[in-house]
């Protein structure tokens, strides 16, 4: 690791100021992506501003039809939260399947969403559930937040404070994890919301998480595995790497969507 | 430099470390607790697993400075009054090791796992060990040992 200055932020305001003033400073939450990146010398920040302990970023709350989760909430705590399990069981289930136990004990919701790894799980939930990303400056709709691989609407000095998930009528998430890393080779989150069915896909898009609109239209006429089985996802905008071709991944998306639809329709 | 104070295996420790010092390096190089192994450079193998505030974490993927004020338990702190922890006893009895390099991490993960799931299913065990690699691929006896550790814990 290159050397850097570690700084434990005393308040959200202080963290925002330090990060806004120094382009080369980075916020540190759980560090489950950042620290491995530093160890490989793939980044050379001047300072790490530790925001994990800030009280402003803590808490889980279900009120007025919206589940709000603080950005510094660890995956294990989302997975184990009775409030989350009751409000959006698919979200608790998603969190329980991230990485491995050690990763879930450190990694945070805000860190994952801010990093926007194209194979991370949370972006699929945020997009499918039409969640709001609340920062220290504004509220950003999920559709505007994710802007391609590892790219988000966050500006310098802007930090995710919490994420507000409107409660869906029902939701399901299915992923095909890479057997070594646990990252999604393809992950599909289906949410039945007041505004219709939303289907978000992670792990497969050449520019990160995306909505599969054909699947949404097909499911709008009734949730069933058969509705997905009739579809073909075009492979043009699908990611290709050593783990799989774009055609393979497109097929995986369809299989995961079929499973999620089956789970939602009550048929396995 | 970062000034840190934390509790390691029940003992309060203070030190001044470089900001970039990983908790694993602090434990091994400063405190000479070399039971915590570093088996990879990529945060994948879990040999460095320790408990921080009761939770299994990879100490190679956490800065020592982040552990400020925390309660850290390493493999050296698991046995109490000369008596092995159920996870340690079970790994010994089930011969759950070949070369033994991954063992400290496996045991720390097991100790956390059986605390969370006092009667773990095979699936919970296999998923619970996803963050720990055994390059000898001695997983069969490791899974047996986790089950046995849960039994020993119950009998205690």
Interface residues (C-beta under 8 A of the other chain):
Chain A: X1 X2 X3 X4 X5 X6 X8 X28 X31 X32 X35 X36 X38 X39 X40 X48 X50 X52 X76 X99 X100 X101 X102 X103 X105 X106 X180 X181 X182
Chain B: X2 X18 X19 X20 X22 X41 X42 X43 X44 X46 X49 X55 X56 X57 X58 X60 X61 X62 X63 X65 X66 X68 X109 X112 X113 X128 X130 X131 X132
